[in-house]
């Protein structure tokens, strides 16, 4: 290997996390230790997402080997772009190199064998920068101790800093109406609309919620944007009893924004981000029941959840698919107790209401989502922060005509290995959908469980 280009040595977890990582290093070269190939071979069996990714990496490698058969593998293989992968890079591409032998015996820990291979690679290429890319923090520490530069794989980040994530709402300046003197307003089907001229400072997105605090408080949503103007809709006040949704009223501004988005049939995709106790599941369920039972806009509610062992087999649990998922669905049960509590009718009335609601709410496992199409359904994906971007895409593309998808999550409670706030599928979806006119996002900030829960969240 010669030249001034950097050499990136990839750990197994990087390839299993993102099979396309092979092609993400622009004009630089990529090195794969023999131990990584052996670990990929061990991971290829099974129906989990990790196994599928392992098989995909093997197919990519086989494709590159087949294309470079006329060359000596010692000279490296050109990392030509495989079909279907969107890459942002210039004309030059790097080369792929393999370790030709295992540098230590098989009794040594795999991480140490990979590290030994990278040290050997560095010694063989004194004029080039050799960088180990791994999502394993401990291996990065070991590499640093041995004088090897080690980095996390960051190409899958939706954004550089989580604090930059789109919140879905913005406060308007107090002199908003003075800054937009040419306002056209009209009423249509009981809703009030405004058309204002856009200024350079108005960095708005479709279905973003805008609010004006103070005495002249007003809450609006951006309906349509073009280069010169914006159409704004006056939001319903769901804190008022007349606008309660299935008996649930908004307790704060963000909850009101969320209910407006959840109840709008023109919005097909809603993401709700927030800490525990902000009301994500309750609001989503209340809006779903109102539109399934009262308005009959959707045929039923389908609720699924990214369990900690997402994509793994749940067959060891007894019963049907729905019964197997029941242990993971405590949030659904807790919220149904709030929503299915008729004031009269006693215990018989409550039981009848519970049975009626249960018949219109289906619990489904993520394991069996591939290949399905949901028609006219209200799909709630709970704990969506534990999904990878690829898993999120798999779920959202299940939507058929008339289906609405609601994703709920708290990025402070990510349980999936190698996922962070910036690489979570929920963060990815929020960032990618923010400019689509049929999606909405709201970040809920205020907890509404109890004073005890609020104090614990702040103090513990």
Residue, then its C-alpha position, 0 to 999 in steps of 0.5 A: x500500500x502506497x500513497x498519502x491516503x489514509x487507511x481505515x481498518x474496520x472492526x466487525x461491529x462497524x460492518x454489522x451496524x452499517x454494511x455500506x460502511x465499506x463504501x463510506x470512506x471516500x477516496x481512502x483505503x479500507x483494511x479488513x483483518x482476517x478476524x473480522x471475516x471470521x466473526x462475520x461468518x459466525x454472525x451470518x446465521x439467524x433472522x435478526x437484523x445483525x445476521x441480515x447485515x452480516x450476510x449483506x457484508x459478505x455479499x458486498x465483499x464477494x461482489x468486489x472479489x468477483x469484480x477484481x478477479x483479474x487482479x492480485x488481491x494483494x494489490x487491493x480491490x477497487x471500492x466501486x459503488x454497488x447498485x442502490x447505495x447513495x453515496x456523497x463523494x467525488x470521482x476517486x475511490x479507495x481500495x479494499x485490502x485484506x489481512x493475508x494471515x492471522x497474526x496470532x493464535x485462535x486462543x487470543x481474544x478477537x479484539x486483541x487479534x484485530x488490534x495486533x493486525x492493525x499494529x502490523x499494518x501500521x508498521x508496514x506502512x510508516x508513511x501513512x495514517x492508519x486509523x482503527x474504526x470501531x464502535x467498541x469503546x474499550x477497543x478504542x481505549x486499547x488502541x490508544x494505549x498502543x499508539x493507534x488512532x481509533x475513531x467511532x464510526x460516525x457516517x450514520x449520524x443524522x446530525x452532528x449534535x443532538x441539541x441541533x435536532x428539529x423540535x417541531x415548534x418555535x416561539x414568535x417575536x412579540x412584534x410578529x404581527x408588526x413585522x408582517x403587516x400585510x396579513x390576509x386572513x380567512x375562515x373556511x369550514x370553521x378554521x381560521x387561516x393566515x397568509x403572511x409574507x416570509x422574511x429571511x429570518x423565518x426559518x420554518x418547516x411544514x407543519x411546524x407549530x408557532x406560538x406567540x406568548x403573552x397577553x395576545x397569545x396565539x398558536x399556529x401551524x405552518x400549512x404551506x410554504x413557498x419562497x415568498x409567503x407562508x400559510x398558517x392555521x390557527x390551532x384548536x385549543x385541546x385544553x378546553x373541554x369542548x375540544x377534549x380527545x377521548x376525554x383527554x385534554x392538553x395540559x401544556x402547549x406542546x401537548x396541544x401541538x401534539x393533539x392537533x397533529x395527531x388528529x389531522x387526517x392530512x398528516x400521515x407521519x407524526x413523531x413525538x419525542x419526550x422524557x418519561x411522563x410527558x404524555x406521548x403514549x396517552x396522547x397517541x392512544x387517545x387520538x387513535x381511539x377517537x379516530x377509530x371508534x368515533x370518526x371511523x377514519x381508521x379500521x383499528x389501532x396497531x401498536x408495536x414496540x421496539x423491545x430491548x432485544x429488538x428483532x430477536x426471537x420471542x418464541x420462548x414466551x408462551x401463547x400467540x404473537x399478541x400474548x408474547x408481546x403482552x409483557x412488553x406492553x405495560x405502557x399500553x395497559x396503564x394508559x388504557x386504564x385512564x382512557x377506558x374508565x367510564x364515569x357510570x356503569x360500574x365494574x360491568x361498564x368498565x369491563x365492557x369498555x375494556x373489551x370493546x377497546x381491546x377488540x380495536x387495538x392489536x399488538x404486533x411484534x416487530x419480528x413479523x413486520x417485513x413484507x406486511x402492508x397496513x391499510x387504513x390503520x393507525x400504527x403506533x411505534x413505541x420506544x422507537x429510540x431503540x430502532x436503527x435507521x434501517x429498522x425505522x425504514x422497514x417499519x415506515x414503508x409498511x404503510x399502505x393507503x389511509x394509514x397513519x404512523x405515530x413514532x414515540x420515544x425518549x432518546x435518553x433511554x436508548x437500550x440498543x448497543x451501538x446506538x446513540x442520540x445522534x444515530x437512533x432511527x427516531x432521530x434519523x426519521x425526525x431529521x429526514x421528515x422535517x421538510x415533508x408536508x405530510x409529517x409533523x414532529x413535536x418535542x414534549x418537554x414538561x412531565x405531567x405524571x405527578x409532583x413526585x415524578x417531576x421532582x424525581x426527574x429533576x433531582x435524581 
